[in-house]
């Protein structure tokens, strides 16, 4: 994306001197701008492109200036869902925002880098810690992506390729080019990636239970259901349910164990997902009668309290391995994020030995 230097303003759209004081008080994005779309921005919806370019401007106002025709592409009126293409010339009007909105918009997330598993010109793979959201929203001011952008002010493009739950640790991919984002998301959608998690679950998982193929549907907790009222949840539903989404999870038992000071049997599983539904692993395992240890949404509350006393302060779900085709060269990439210290410390030697018998995969595994 580049600005066209020296673009002239028409008399009717030139800034009104009488508005200068108001602009100083309210905060004004520069007068009319003309922007040429480059290859890295091509293919985006117009509204998404403007959200990034007009940072701090409320989304409602962005949609308003699109509907009113103040935003144009190649001199023509457009809609929010219009896809921009290479060489398109966008006209953006002056945009005012209140000092309060501007102040809030310009308050950056704290800069933070994360352990890097892989980085090149196209992709960044990090080892996300538990307790950190991948992006802001739903009561969270900022997440991994906002912190990375602050830490890397010179980066022209940083976007999440996929997502992990806030309490899930492990491999997270970030695209550094739009072309890489599109290519990687296509692989996730077409199930061309290999995603395997480590999960510690309650009870003895049946060795012969290897495939969970059960549709899932989202719902909201009803009012009056306690502190979680209105929160999103997922459940297993019948195939003919109107909101059913097919979900396939493969399970392999790596070790059976108990934690020091506790007699309750636990199973360490390698869980590979063939679909990427919200809370898929958590719901599939819980619906099979083996909730993930430490899961505060789908596990037993009293059991969570016991596990916390034993040293498990988080959900035991870790994005362990990921394979994908590199978006630039096409070669197969195999990544592994070892168990974080707080989970590694809980594992008895027998479980760690069993885990060690599954070496880091190569790109050809």
VOMAR-948651 format. One record per residue (C-alpha): x, y, z; chain; residue number from 1. Coordinates in pm, 1 decimal. Layout:
BEGIN
       c1       c2       c3 chaine num
        X        Y        Z      A NUM
...
This chain:
BEGIN
       c1       c2       c3 chaine num
      0.0      0.0      0.0      A   1
    140.2    344.5    -86.8      A   2
     11.6    698.7    -74.8      A   3
    -11.9    892.7   -399.3      A   4
    190.3   1206.1   -346.4      A   5
     44.3   1536.5   -455.9      A   6
   -315.1   1425.3   -503.4      A   7
   -529.0   1737.3   -544.7      A   8
   -837.0   1810.9   -343.2      A   9
  -1147.0   1937.8   -513.0      A  10
  -1281.5   2274.9   -386.5      A  11
  -1587.0   2117.4   -233.4      A  12
  -1381.0   1872.2    -31.9      A  13
  -1093.5   2098.6     68.0      A  14
  -1071.0   2167.8    441.9      A  15
  -1279.6   2459.8    563.0      A  16
  -1064.7   2711.7    758.0      A  17
  -1357.6   2755.7    994.1      A  18
  -1322.6   2391.1   1090.4      A  19
   -959.3   2418.4   1197.9      A  20
  -1034.1   2488.9   1561.5      A  21
  -1291.0   2211.6   1573.7      A  22
  -1036.4   1980.6   1415.0      A  23
   -777.5   2069.7   1674.7      A  24
  -1026.5   1993.3   1949.2      A  25
  -1177.1   1678.6   1806.9      A  26
   -873.7   1523.5   1636.7      A  27
   -873.7   1489.5   1259.8      A  28
   -729.7   1225.7   1033.9      A  29
   -563.8   1412.0    745.5      A  30
   -778.6   1562.1    471.7      A  31
   -878.7   1353.8    171.7      A  32
   -634.0   1072.2    102.3      A  33
   -581.6    862.3   -205.5      A  34
   -428.5    520.7   -148.9      A  35
   -315.5    268.9   -407.4      A  36
   -363.2    -97.3   -315.0      A  37
    -53.4   -316.5   -340.3      A  38
    -25.4   -694.6   -369.2      A  39
     -7.4   -751.6      6.0      A  40
   -342.1   -580.0     63.7      A  41
   -522.7   -723.0   -236.8      A  42
   -815.9   -952.4   -169.8      A  43
   -921.7   -795.8    160.2      A  44
  -1272.5   -674.8    224.2      A  45
  -1291.4   -297.4    211.9      A  46
  -1416.7   -264.6    570.2      A  47
  -1132.8   -475.8    709.6      A  48
   -878.7   -273.5    514.3      A  49
  -1021.4     51.5    653.0      A  50
  -1024.6    -75.2   1012.3      A  51
   -648.4   -116.9    986.7      A  52
   -586.5    208.3    801.2      A  53
   -819.2    429.9   1006.9      A  54
   -701.1    317.2   1347.3      A  55
   -901.8    468.4   1629.5      A  56
  -1205.5    544.0   1415.8      A  57
  -1516.6    364.3   1547.7      A  58
  -1636.2     84.0   1322.4      A  59
  -1981.8    239.2   1306.6      A  60
  -1830.5    552.6   1153.7      A  61
  -1627.7    350.4    902.8      A  62
  -1946.5    182.4    782.6      A  63
  -2120.5    520.8    771.2      A  64
  -1864.1    679.8    537.7      A  65
  -1878.8    373.3    312.3      A  66
  -2259.5    383.2    290.2      A  67
  -2260.5    758.6    225.5      A  68
  -2026.4    722.0    -71.2      A  69
  -1742.6    918.3     87.0      A  70
  -1517.6    615.5     42.8      A  71
  -1468.4    534.2   -323.2      A  72
  -1266.1    289.4   -528.6      A  73
  -1153.1    407.2   -872.1      A  74
  -1404.1    694.9   -835.7      A  75
  -1697.4    456.9   -791.8      A  76
  -1922.4    391.4   -492.9      A  77
  -1861.0     63.7   -313.9      A  78
  -1994.6   -158.6    -36.7      A  79
  -1829.5   -276.1    282.9      A  80
  -1785.9   -629.7    151.2      A  81
  -1619.5   -516.6   -174.4      A  82
  -1283.8   -690.1   -227.5      A  83
   -998.3   -455.3   -308.3      A  84
   -755.4   -546.3   -586.3      A  85
   -399.7   -456.1   -682.7      A  86
   -387.8   -108.2   -835.9      A  87
   -725.1      4.6   -699.3      A  88
   -720.1    369.6   -594.8      A  89
   -913.0    433.4   -272.5      A  90
  -1044.9    775.0   -179.7      A  91
  -1070.5    829.1    196.5      A  92
  -1246.9   1136.1    338.0      A  93
  -1131.2   1342.7    637.6      A  94
  -1237.3   1164.0    955.3      A  95
  -1283.4   1326.0   1295.1      A  96
  -1279.7   1138.7   1623.1      A  97
  -1335.9   1267.6   1973.8      A  98
  -1032.6   1330.3   2195.6      A  99
  -1149.8   1051.0   2426.6      A 100
  -1177.4    801.7   2140.7      A 101
   -844.4    916.0   1997.6      A 102
   -676.1    882.3   2335.7      A 103
   -812.3    531.2   2376.9      A 104
   -720.6    436.4   2024.0      A 105
   -363.4    554.4   2054.7      A 106
   -295.4    374.7   2382.9      A 107
    -82.5     88.5   2254.4      A 108
    -70.1   -257.5   2399.7      A 109
    248.9   -316.2   2599.0      A 110
    528.4   -441.2   2375.7      A 111
    607.5   -806.5   2418.7      A 112
    802.1  -1067.1   2227.7      A 113
    736.8  -1439.8   2263.8      A 114
    965.2  -1743.9   2224.8      A 115
   1025.4  -1788.8   1851.9      A 116
   1008.3  -2135.2   1696.5      A 117
   1047.9  -2018.9   1337.0      A 118
   1078.4  -1683.5   1163.4      A 119
   1147.9  -1571.6    808.8      A 120
   1014.1  -1309.5    570.0      A 121
    673.0  -1475.7    542.5      A 122
    584.7  -1638.5    872.0      A 123
    648.2  -1616.1   1245.5      A 124
    581.0  -1916.2   1471.7      A 125
    581.4  -1850.1   1845.0      A 126
    532.0  -2053.5   2160.5      A 127
    234.4  -1883.2   2325.8      A 128
    214.7  -1903.8   2705.0      A 129
   -109.7  -1991.8   2880.0      A 130
   -315.7  -1704.0   3016.7      A 131
   -256.4  -1474.5   2719.6      A 132
   -534.7  -1414.2   2467.3      A 133
   -432.6  -1421.9   2102.7      A 134
   -613.9  -1091.9   2034.7      A 135
   -811.9   -825.3   2213.9      A 136
  -1190.7   -836.4   2249.7      A 137
  -1459.4   -981.1   2477.5      A 138
  -1334.2   -791.0   2779.0      A 139
   -965.5   -832.3   2689.6      A 140
   -790.4   -506.4   2597.3      A 141
   -510.1   -666.8   2400.2      A 142
   -356.7  -1000.1   2313.0      A 143
    -54.3  -1156.4   2146.6      A 144
   -102.8   -987.7   1810.8      A 145
   -140.7   -637.4   1955.1      A 146
    166.7   -685.0   2174.7      A 147
    371.2   -808.7   1879.0      A 148
    269.7   -509.6   1669.2      A 149
    381.0   -272.4   1945.2      A 150
    708.5   -460.0   1988.8      A 151
    771.1   -449.0   1612.5      A 152
    670.9    -99.9   1497.5      A 153
    853.4   -144.7   1168.5      A 154
    653.1   -451.4   1069.1      A 155
    418.0   -364.7    783.9      A 156
    199.4   -671.5    828.8      A 157
    135.0   -901.4   1124.5      A 158
   -183.5  -1109.1   1130.9      A 159
   -293.4  -1422.5   1314.9      A 160
   -319.0  -1728.0   1092.4      A 161
   -526.7  -1924.0   1345.9      A 162
   -625.1  -1903.1   1712.3      A 163
   -566.8  -2075.0   2044.0      A 164
   -782.5  -2049.8   2354.2      A 165
   -648.5  -1810.1   2613.5      A 166
   -557.3  -2091.7   2854.7      A 167
   -399.7  -2309.1   2585.7      A 168
    -24.3  -2281.5   2538.3      A 169
    187.4  -2377.5   2239.8      A 170
    244.7  -2314.3   1871.7      A 171
     79.4  -2007.2   1720.6      A 172
    136.7  -1891.4   1362.2      A 173
    151.0  -1526.3   1258.1      A 174
    173.4  -1419.7    893.5      A 175
    414.5  -1141.2    797.8      A 176
    269.5  -1101.0    449.1      A 177
    -86.9  -1106.1    327.2      A 178
      3.6  -1366.0     63.3      A 179
    133.1  -1591.0    342.6      A 180
   -183.4  -1534.2    546.6      A 181
   -408.1  -1639.0    259.5      A 182
   -195.8  -1943.7    172.6      A 183
   -176.8  -2067.9    532.4      A 184
   -544.6  -2010.4    606.7      A 185
   -629.5  -2205.1    290.9      A 186
   -425.3  -2496.5    428.5      A 187
   -606.6  -2484.1    762.2      A 188
   -942.5  -2471.0    587.2      A 189
   -856.6  -2758.0    350.5      A 190
   -718.4  -2968.4    641.0      A 191
   -369.8  -2979.4    488.9      A 192
   -201.2  -2897.7    819.7      A 193
   -116.2  -3141.9   1097.7      A 194
   -213.7  -3018.1   1445.5      A 195
   -143.2  -3227.1   1754.1      A 196
   -199.4  -3123.5   2115.4      A 197
    -96.5  -3269.5   2449.3      A 198
   -388.1  -3305.3   2691.4      A 199
   -399.4  -3447.4   3042.1      A 200
   -747.4  -3583.1   3105.2      A 201
   -937.0  -3728.6   3397.6      A 202
   -961.5  -4108.4   3421.6      A 203
   -824.9  -4398.6   3219.2      A 204
   -883.5  -4326.0   2852.7      A 205
   -991.4  -4647.3   2670.4      A 206
   -704.4  -4757.2   2448.0      A 207
   -946.1  -4861.5   2173.9      A 208
  -1118.4  -4523.3   2162.9      A 209
   -920.9  -4349.8   1892.9      A 210
  -1165.4  -4144.0   1686.5      A 211
  -1421.9  -3891.2   1807.5      A 212
  -1656.2  -3788.8   1526.8      A 213
  -1931.1  -3587.1   1692.6      A 214
  -2093.9  -3265.9   1560.9      A 215
  -2061.9  -2950.9   1770.8      A 216
  -2278.7  -2639.7   1808.9      A 217
  -2221.2  -2309.2   1986.7      A 218
  -2463.3  -2163.4   2240.0      A 219
  -2474.9  -1895.5   2508.7      A 220
  -2518.3  -1963.4   2877.8      A 221
  -2864.0  -1837.4   2978.7      A 222
  -2928.5  -1552.1   3220.0      A 223
  -2941.4  -1668.0   3577.2      A 224
  -2675.6  -1933.5   3522.2      A 225
  -2425.6  -1753.4   3744.5      A 226
  -2112.6  -1554.4   3670.4      A 227
  -2085.2  -1711.0   3326.9      A 228
  -2425.8  -1591.2   3203.5      A 229
  -2405.1  -1485.0   2840.7      A 230
  -2071.8  -1657.2   2778.9      A 231
  -2019.7  -1870.1   2471.8      A 232
  -2009.1  -2247.3   2513.4      A 233
  -2001.1  -2547.1   2279.5      A 234
  -2173.0  -2883.4   2307.9      A 235
  -2206.7  -3209.8   2117.7      A 236
  -2530.7  -3223.7   1917.1      A 237
  -2708.8  -3459.6   1680.8      A 238
  -2607.8  -3458.9   1315.4      A 239
  -2942.7  -3312.3   1213.4      A 240
  -2916.7  -3020.7   1460.2      A 241
  -2958.2  -2691.0   1266.4      A 242
  -2628.0  -2553.0   1401.4      A 243
  -2430.0  -2876.7   1383.7      A 244
  -2072.5  -2853.3   1256.7      A 245
  -1883.2  -3173.3   1189.9      A 246
  -1580.5  -3217.1   1417.1      A 247
  -1323.0  -3497.9   1406.7      A 248
  -1064.5  -3561.2   1679.1      A 249
   -805.2  -3840.4   1688.2      A 250
   -676.9  -3961.1   2025.8      A 251
   -367.1  -4161.3   2122.5      A 252
   -273.2  -4255.2   2480.8      A 253
     87.5  -4163.0   2563.9      A 254
     91.8  -4238.5   2937.7      A 255
   -125.7  -4321.9   3237.1      A 256
    -38.5  -4153.2   3563.8      A 257
   -138.0  -3999.9   3893.6      A 258
    -15.2  -3675.1   4045.5      A 259
    180.6  -3680.1   4373.7      A 260
    -64.6  -3670.5   4663.1      A 261
   -360.7  -3777.0   4448.7      A 262
   -495.8  -4123.9   4368.8      A 263
   -722.5  -4019.6   4080.9      A 264
   -608.1  -4179.1   3752.9      A 265
   -514.0  -3946.1   3467.9      A 266
   -423.8  -4004.2   3102.1      A 267
   -175.5  -3806.5   2893.4      A 268
   -306.5  -3793.0   2538.0      A 269
   -175.8  -3686.6   2199.4      A 270
   -480.6  -3530.1   2034.7      A 271
   -486.7  -3453.1   1663.0      A 272
   -770.4  -3246.3   1522.8      A 273
   -889.0  -3280.0   1166.3      A 274
  -1127.9  -2986.2   1200.9      A 275
  -1075.3  -2661.7   1387.6      A 276
  -1398.9  -2594.9   1575.1      A 277
  -1421.5  -2367.1   1877.1      A 278
  -1334.7  -2560.3   2196.4      A 279
  -1332.6  -2880.8   1989.1      A 280
  -1080.0  -3077.6   2194.1      A 281
  -1220.7  -2961.5   2526.2      A 282
  -1578.9  -3054.4   2439.1      A 283
  -1501.3  -3382.1   2263.3      A 284
  -1291.6  -3509.9   2553.9      A 285
  -1538.2  -3392.1   2819.8      A 286
  -1834.2  -3542.3   2632.3      A 287
  -1646.5  -3874.9   2630.5      A 288
  -1632.5  -3857.8   3010.3      A 289
  -1268.9  -3747.3   3033.9      A 290
  -1252.8  -3371.2   3083.5      A 291
   -918.0  -3196.7   3048.3      A 292
   -749.7  -3144.6   3385.1      A 293
   -790.3  -2783.8   3492.8      A 294
  -1062.8  -2697.6   3240.7      A 295
  -1282.7  -2441.9   3416.8      A 296
  -1551.8  -2444.0   3146.1      A 297
  -1615.4  -2812.4   3078.7      A 298
  -1462.1  -2981.0   3383.3      A 299
  -1584.8  -3034.5   3738.2      A 300
  -1549.4  -2729.0   3962.8      A 301
  -1461.1  -2917.8   4281.2      A 302
  -1205.7  -3125.9   4094.1      A 303
  -1041.3  -2805.6   3965.9      A 304
   -995.7  -2685.3   4321.9      A 305
   -824.6  -3012.1   4413.8      A 306
   -594.4  -2991.2   4111.4      A 307
   -497.1  -2636.2   4198.4      A 308
   -385.0  -2752.8   4542.7      A 309
   -176.6  -3020.4   4369.8      A 310
     -1.2  -2754.4   4163.4      A 311
   -202.9  -2742.4   3840.0      A 312
   -295.5  -2375.4   3809.7      A 313
   -411.8  -2385.8   3447.3      A 314
   -579.4  -2608.8   3191.1      A 315
   -349.3  -2888.0   3074.0      A 316
   -384.0  -2837.8   2698.6      A 317
    -77.3  -2757.4   2489.8      A 318
    -45.0  -2707.7   2112.3      A 319
    247.3  -2946.4   2079.0      A 320
    313.1  -3005.7   1710.2      A 321
    222.9  -2839.1   1382.5      A 322
    300.6  -2924.7   1022.4      A 323
    225.5  -2710.0    718.0      A 324
    353.8  -2626.5    372.6      A 325
    563.9  -2311.5    374.7      A 326
    362.2  -2033.9    205.6      A 327
    662.0  -1912.6      3.1      A 328
    872.0  -2216.4    -90.0      A 329
    612.3  -2489.6    -49.1      A 330
    839.6  -2717.3    155.8      A 331
    683.8  -2907.5    444.7      A 332
    758.2  -2751.9    784.8      A 333
    738.9  -2948.0   1112.9      A 334
    739.3  -2759.1   1444.4      A 335
    730.5  -2871.6   1806.0      A 336
    680.2  -2672.3   2126.8      A 337
    789.8  -2867.6   2433.0      A 338
    576.0  -2872.8   2746.2      A 339
    607.8  -2542.1   2934.2      A 340
    783.8  -2559.3   3273.6      A 341
    463.3  -2544.2   3480.9      A 342
    325.9  -2855.4   3307.4      A 343
    657.9  -3037.8   3275.2      A 344
    711.3  -3006.7   3652.3      A 345
    386.3  -3195.1   3724.4      A 346
    472.9  -3498.5   3513.8      A 347
    613.3  -3806.9   3690.6      A 348
    932.2  -3955.0   3536.6      A 349
    738.0  -4237.0   3373.5      A 350
    520.2  -3990.5   3180.2      A 351
    820.1  -3783.2   3070.1      A 352
    993.9  -4100.6   2955.4      A 353
    687.6  -4199.6   2753.5      A 354
    679.5  -3853.1   2598.8      A 355
   1048.0  -3877.6   2507.9      A 356
    973.6  -4193.1   2307.5      A 357
    791.8  -3972.4   2057.0      A 358
   1077.8  -3765.9   1907.1      A 359
   1032.6  -3434.2   1732.2      A 360
    880.1  -3508.4   1390.5      A 361
   1053.9  -3430.4   1064.9      A 362
    884.0  -3263.6    772.5      A 363
    833.8  -3606.5    615.1      A 364
    664.2  -3775.7    913.1      A 365
